[in-house]
Amino acid sequence: MRTLDAIKSIIANPPTGDADYFCSFDKVKACFTEGVKTLCDAAGILFIIQAIDTQQKNPGFNSNQMWRAKPAFGEILLRGYNADWENGKSVDEVAVFEQRFRGKDFPEMEIELWVLDRMIIIPAEYQRYVAHSNYSDMSCMSQA
């Protein structure tokens, strides 16, 4: 795992690849951006992405979601929320899912990820993602 400062830097300034989307799971239900992949590699949190992916068929979730993961009393707490977006900010959060992980290495900070129409992004990627979204070019979506 990289240092906390390096992880915070990735969250604040994710890589700018506009066409790089990743899906690395069998029976994938969501894809993720280059920024999320870089964050996963740096922070060792691929298990969080896998947990988010498994919940995409949960009928309680809508297409806009916010996920928060943070260390809590020796565990990692992951919560998923339905979210309504306004100018790249969540304005209405309704908790739908919670899971705890034990025995996982996790940075001493809260990490927030968003799901927009089955694409997992870092919040700082929102404006660029919305401006450059071309769902027909996302080959990973055809695997869902």
Contact map, one row per residue, 1 for C-alpha under 8 A:
111000000000000000000000000000000000000011110000000000000000000000000000000000000000000000000000000000000000000000000000000000000000000000000000
111101100000000000000000000000000000000001100000000000000000000000000000000000000000000000000000000000000000000000000000000000000000000000000000
111111100000000000000000000000000000000000000000000000000000000000000000000000000000000000000000000000000000000000000000000000000000000000000000
011111110000000000000000000000000000000000000000000000000000000000000000000000000000000000000000000000000011000000000000000000000000000000000000
001111111000000000000000000000000000000000000000000000000000000000000000000000000000000000000000000000000000000000000000000000000000000000000000
011111111100000000000000000000000000000001000000000000000000000000000000000000000000000000000000000000000000000000000000000000000000000000000000
011111111110000000000000000000000000001001100000000000000000000000000000000000000000000000000000000000000000000000000000000000000000000000000000
000111111111000000000000000000000000000000000000000000000000000000000000000000000000000000000000000000000000000000000000000000000000000000000000
000011111111110000000000000000000000000000000000000000000000000000000000000000000000000000000000000000000000000000000000000000000000000000000000
000001111111111000000000000000000010011000000000000000000000000000000000000000000000000000000000000000000000000000000000000000000000000000000000
000000111111110000000000000000000010001000000000000000000000000000000000000000000000000000000000000000000000000000000000011100000000000000000000
000000011111110000000000000000000000000000000000000000000000000000000000000000000000000000000000000000000000000000000000000100000000000000000000
000000001111111000000000000000000000000000000000000000000000000000000000000000000000000000000000000000000000000000000000000100000000000000000000
000000001111111100000000000000000111010000000000000000000000000000000000000000000000000000000000000000000000000000000000010110000000000000000000
000000000100111110000000000000000110010000000000000000000000000000000000000000000000000000000000000000000000000000000000000000000000000000000000
000000000000011111000000000000000110000000000000000000000000000000000000000000000000000000000000000000000000000000000000000000000000000000000000
000000000000001111110000000000000100000000000000000000000000000000000000000000000000000000000000000000000000000000000000000000000000000000000000
000000000000000111110000000000000000000000000000000000000000000000000000000000000000000000000000000000000000000000000000000000011001000000000000
000000000000000011111000000000000000000000000000000000000000000000000000000000000000000000000000000000000000000000000000000000000000000000000000
000000000000000011111100000000001100000000000000000000000000000000000000000000000000000000000000000000000000000000000000000000000000000000000000
000000000000000000111110000000111100000000000000000000000000000000000000000000000000000000000000000000000000000000000000000000000000000001010000
000000000000000000011111000000111100100000000000000000000000000000000000000000000000000000000000000000000000000000000000000000000000000000010000
000000000000000000001111100101110000000000000000000000000000000000000000000000000000000000000000000000000000000000000000000000000000000000010000
000000000000000000000111110100000000000000000000000000000000000000000000000000000000000000000000000000000000000000000000000000000000000000000000
000000000000000000000011111100000000000000000000010000000000000000000000000000000000000000000000000000000000000000000000000000000000000000000000
000000000000000000000001111100000000000000000000000000000000000000000000000000000000000000000000000000000000000000000000000000000000000000000000
000000000000000000000000111110000000000000000000000000000000000000000000000000000000000000000000000000000000000000000000000000000000000000000011
000000000000000000000011111111100000000000000000000010000000000000000000000000000000000000000000000000000000000000000000000000000000000000010011
000000000000000000000000001111100000000000000000000011011000000000000000000000000000000000000000000000000000000000000100000000000000000000001011
000000000000000000000010000111110000000000000000000010010000000000000000000000000000000000000000000000000000000000000111000000000000000000011001
000000000000000000001110000111111000000000000000000000000000000000000000000000000000000000000000000000000000000000000111000000000000000000011000
000000000000000000001110000001111101100000000000000000000000000000000000000000000000000000000000000000000000000000000011100000000000000000000000
000000000000000000011100000000111111100000000000000000000000000000000000000000000000000000000000000000000000000000000011100000000000000000000000
000000000000011110011100000000011111110000000000000000000000000000000000000000000000000000000000000000000000000000000000000000000000000000000000
000000000110011100000000000000001111111000000000000000000000000000000000000000000000000000000000000000000000000000000000110010000000000000000000
000000000000010000000000000000011111111100000000000000000000000000000000000000000000000000000000000000000000000000000001110000000000000000000000
000000000000000000000100000000011111111110000000000000000000000000000000000000000000000000000000000000000000000000000000000000000000000000000000
000000000100011000000000000000000111111111000000000000000000000000000000000000000000000000000000000000000000000000000000000000000000000000000000
000000100110000000000000000000000011111111111000000000000000000000000000000000000000000000000000000000000000000000000000000000000000000000000000
000000000000000000000000000000000001111111111100000000000000000000000000000000000000000000000000000000000000000000000000000000000000000000000000
100000000000000000000000000000000000111111111100000000000000000000000000000000000000000000000000000000000000000000000000000000000000000000000000
110001100000000000000000000000000000011111110000000000000000000000000000000000000000000000000000000000000000000000000000000000000000000000000000
110000100000000000000000000000000000001111111000000000000000000000000000000000000000000000000000000000000110000000000000000000000000000000000000
100000000000000000000000000000000000001111111100000000000000000000000000000000000000000000000000000000001100000000000000000000000000000000000000
000000000000000000000000000000000000001110111111100000000000000000000000000000000000000000000000000000000100000000000000000000000000000000000000
000000000000000000000000000000000000000110011111110000000000000000000000000000000000000000000000000000000000000000000000000000000000000000000000
000000000000000000000000000000000000000000001111111000000000000000000000000000000000000000000000000000000000000000000000000000000000000000000000
000000000000000000000000000000000000000000001111111100000000000000001000000001000000000000000000000000000000000000000000000000000000000000000000
000000000000000000000000000000000000000000001111111110000000000000000000000000000000000000000000000000000000000000000000000000000000000000000000
000000000000000000000000100000000000000000000111111111000000000000000000000000000000000000000000000000000000000000000000000000000000000000000000
000000000000000000000000000000000000000000000011111111100000000000000000000000000000000000000000000000000000000000000000000000000000000000000000
000000000000000000000000000000000000000000000001111111110000000000100000000000010000000000000000000000000000000000000000000000000000000000000000
000000000000000000000000000111000000000000000000111111110000000000000000000000000000000000000000000000000000000000000000000000000000000000000000
000000000000000000000000000010000000000000000000011111111000000000000000000000000000000000000000000000000000000000000000000000000000000000000000
000000000000000000000000000000000000000000000000001111111100000000000000000000000000000000000000000000000000000000000000000000000000000000000000
000000000000000000000000000011000000000000000000000111111100100000000000000000000000000000000000000000000000000000000100000000000000000000000000
000000000000000000000000000010000000000000000000000001111110100000000000000000000000000000000000000000000000000000000000000000000000000000000000
000000000000000000000000000000000000000000000000000000111111100000000000000000000000000000000000000000000000000000000000000000000000000000000000
000000000000000000000000000000000000000000000000000000001111110000000000000000000000000000000000000000000000000000000000000000000000000000000000
000000000000000000000000000000000000000000000000000000000111110000000000000000000000000000000001000000000000000000000000000000000000000000000000
000000000000000000000000000000000000000000000000000000011111111110000000000000001100000000000001000000000000000000000000000000000000000000000000
000000000000000000000000000000000000000000000000000000000011111110000000000000000100000000000000000000000000000000000000000000000000000000000000
000000000000000000000000000000000000000000000000000000000000111110000000000000000100000000000000000000000000000000111100000000000000000000000000
000000000000000000000000000000000000000000000000000000000000111111000000000000000111100000000000000000000000000001111000000000000000000000000000
000000000000000000000000000000000000000000000000000000000000111111100000000000011111000000000000000000000000000001110000000000000000000000000000
000000000000000000000000000000000000000000000000000000000000000111110000000000011110000001001000000000000000000111100000000000000000000000000000
000000000000000000000000000000000000000000000000000100000000000011111000000001111000000000000000000000000000000111100000000000000000000000000000
000000000000000000000000000000000000000000000000000000000000000001111100000011110000000000000000000000000000011110000000000000000000000000000000
000000000000000000000000000000000000000000000001000000000000000000111110000111100000000000000000000000000000011100000000000000000000000000000000
000000000000000000000000000000000000000000000000000000000000000000011111000111000000000000000000000000000101111000000000000000000000000000000000
000000000000000000000000000000000000000000000000000000000000000000001111111110000000000000000000000000000111110000000000000000000000000000000000
000000000000000000000000000000000000000000000000000000000000000000000111111110000000000000000000000000000000000000000000000000000000000000000000
000000000000000000000000000000000000000000000000000000000000000000000011111000000000000000000000000000000000000000000000000000000000000000000000
000000000000000000000000000000000000000000000000000000000000000000000011111100000000000000000000000001000000000000000000000000000000000000000000
000000000000000000000000000000000000000000000000000000000000000000000011111110000000000000000000000111110000000000000000000000000000000000000000
000000000000000000000000000000000000000000000000000000000000000000001111011111000000000000000000000111010100000000000000000000000000000000000000
000000000000000000000000000000000000000000000000000000000000000000011111001111100000000000000000011110000000000000000000000000000000000000000000
000000000000000000000000000000000000000000000001000000000000000000111100000111110000000000000000011100000000000000000000000000000000000000000000
000000000000000000000000000000000000000000000000000000000000000000111000000011111000000000000011111000000000000000000000000000000000000000000000
000000000000000000000000000000000000000000000000000100000000000011110000000001111100000000000011110000000000000000000000000000000000000000000000
000000000000000000000000000000000000000000000000000000000000100011100000000000111110000000001111100000000000000000000000000000000000000000000000
000000000000000000000000000000000000000000000000000000000000111111000000000000011111000000011111000000000000000000000000000000000000000000000000
000000000000000000000000000000000000000000000000000000000000000111000000000000001111100001111100000000000000000000000000000000000000000000000000
000000000000000000000000000000000000000000000000000000000000000110000000000000000111110001111000000000000000000000000000000000000000000000000000
000000000000000000000000000000000000000000000000000000000000000100000000000000000011111111110000000000000000000000000000000000000000000000000000
000000000000000000000000000000000000000000000000000000000000000000000000000000000001111111100000000000000000000000000000000000000000000000000000
000000000000000000000000000000000000000000000000000000000000000000000000000000000000111110000000000000000000000000000000000000000000000000000000
000000000000000000000000000000000000000000000000000000000000000000000000000000000000111111000000000000000000000000000000001001100000000000000000
000000000000000000000000000000000000000000000000000000000000000000000000000000000000111111100000000000000000000000000000000000000000000000000000
000000000000000000000000000000000000000000000000000000000000000001000000000000000011110111111000000000000000000000000000000000000000000000000000
000000000000000000000000000000000000000000000000000000000000000000000000000000000011110011111000000000000000000000000000000000000000000000000000
000000000000000000000000000000000000000000000000000000000000000000000000000000000111100001111100000000000000000000000000000000000000000000000000
000000000000000000000000000000000000000000000000000000000000000001000000000000001111000001111110000000000000000000000000000000000000000000000000
000000000000000000000000000000000000000000000000000000000000000000000000000000001110000000011111000000000000000000000000000000000000000000000000
000000000000000000000000000000000000000000000000000000000000000000000000000000111100000000001111100000000000000000000000000000000000000000000000
000000000000000000000000000000000000000000000000000000000001100000000000000000111100000000000111110000000000000000000000000000000000000000000000
000000000000000000000000000000000000000000000000000000000000000000000000000000111000000000000011111000000000000000000000000000000000000000000000
000000000000000000000000000000000000000000000000000000000000000000000000000011110000000000000001111100000000000000000000000000000000000000000000
000000000000000000000000000000000000000000000000000000000000000000000000000011100000000000000000111110000000000000000000000000000000000000000000
000000000000000000000000000000000000000000000000000000000000000000000000001111000000000000000000011111000000000000000000000000000000000000000000
000000000000000000000000000000000000000000000000000000000000000000000000001110000000000000000000001111110000000000000000000000000000000000000000
000000000000000000000000000000000000000000000000000000000000000000000000011100000000000000000000000111110000000000000000000000000000000000000000
000000000000000000000000000000000000000000000000000000000000000000000000001000000000000000000000000011111000000000000000000000000000000000000000
000000000000000000000000000000000000000000000000000000000000000000000000001100000000000000000000000011111100000000000000000000000000000000000000
000000000000000000000000000000000000000000010000000000000000000000000000000000000000000000000000000000111110000000000000000000000000000000000000
000000000000000000000000000000000000000000111000000000000000000000000110000100000000000000000000000000011111000000000000000000000000000000000000
000100000000000000000000000000000000000000100000000000000000000000000010000000000000000000000000000000001111100000000000000000000000000000000000
000100000000000000000000000000000000000000000000000000000000000000000110000000000000000000000000000000000111110000000000000000000000000000000000
000000000000000000000000000000000000000000000000000000000000000000000110000000000000000000000000000000000011111000000000000000000000000000000000
000000000000000000000000000000000000000000000000000000000000000000011110000000000000000000000000000000000001111100000000000000000000000000000000
000000000000000000000000000000000000000000000000000000000000000000011100000000000000000000000000000000000000111110000000000000000000000000000000
000000000000000000000000000000000000000000000000000000000000000001111000000000000000000000000000000000000000011111000000011000000000000000000000
000000000000000000000000000000000000000000000000000000000000000001110000000000000000000000000000000000000000001111100001111000000000000000000000
000000000000000000000000000000000000000000000000000000000000000111100000000000000000000000000000000000000000000111110001111000000000000000000000
000000000000000000000000000000000000000000000000000000000000001111100000000000000000000000000000000000000000000011111111100000000000000000000000
000000000000000000000000000000000000000000000000000000000000001110000000000000000000000000000000000000000000000001111111100000000000000000000000
000000000000000000000000000000000000000000000000000000000000001100000000000000000000000000000000000000000000000000111110000000000000000000000000
000000000000000000000000000011100000000000000000000000010000001000000000000000000000000000000000000000000000000000111111000000000000000000000000
000000000000000000000000000001111000000000000000000000000000000000000000000000000000000000000000000000000000000000111111100000000000000000000000
000000000000000000000000000001111001000000000000000000000000000000000000000000000000000000000000000000000000000011110111110000000000000000000000
000000000000000000000000000000011011000000000000000000000000000000000000000000000000000000000000000000000000000011110011111011000000000000000000
000000000010010000000000000000000011000000000000000000000000000000000000000000000000000000000000000000000000000111000001111111000000000000000000
000000000010000000000000000000000000000000000000000000000000000000000000000000000000000100000000000000000000000111000000111111000000000000000000
000000000011110000000000000000000000000000000000000000000000000000000000000000000000000000000000000000000000000000000000011111100000000000000000
000000000000010000000000000000000010000000000000000000000000000000000000000000000000000000000000000000000000000000000000111111111000000000000000
000000000000000000000000000000000000000000000000000000000000000000000000000000000000000100000000000000000000000000000000111111111100000000000000
000000000000000000000000000000000000000000000000000000000000000000000000000000000000000100000000000000000000000000000000000111111110000000000000
000000000000000001000000000000000000000000000000000000000000000000000000000000000000000000000000000000000000000000000000000011111111000000000000
000000000000000001000000000000000000000000000000000000000000000000000000000000000000000000000000000000000000000000000000000011111111100000000000
000000000000000000000000000000000000000000000000000000000000000000000000000000000000000000000000000000000000000000000000000001111111100000000000
000000000000000000000000000000000000000000000000000000000000000000000000000000000000000000000000000000000000000000000000000000111111100000000000
000000000000000001000000000000000000000000000000000000000000000000000000000000000000000000000000000000000000000000000000000000011111110000000000
000000000000000000000000000000000000000000000000000000000000000000000000000000000000000000000000000000000000000000000000000000001111111000000000
000000000000000000000000000000000000000000000000000000000000000000000000000000000000000000000000000000000000000000000000000000000001111111000000
000000000000000000000000000000000000000000000000000000000000000000000000000000000000000000000000000000000000000000000000000000000000111111001000
000000000000000000000000000000000000000000000000000000000000000000000000000000000000000000000000000000000000000000000000000000000000011111100000
000000000000000000000000000000000000000000000000000000000000000000000000000000000000000000000000000000000000000000000000000000000000011111100000
000000000000000000001000000000000000000000000000000000000000000000000000000000000000000000000000000000000000000000000000000000000000011111111100
000000000000000000000000000000000000000000000000000000000000000000000000000000000000000000000000000000000000000000000000000000000000000111111110
000000000000000000001110000101100000000000000000000000000000000000000000000000000000000000000000000000000000000000000000000000000000000001111111
000000000000000000000000000011100000000000000000000000000000000000000000000000000000000000000000000000000000000000000000000000000000001001111111
000000000000000000000000000000000000000000000000000000000000000000000000000000000000000000000000000000000000000000000000000000000000000001111111
000000000000000000000000001110000000000000000000000000000000000000000000000000000000000000000000000000000000000000000000000000000000000000111111
000000000000000000000000001111000000000000000000000000000000000000000000000000000000000000000000000000000000000000000000000000000000000000011111
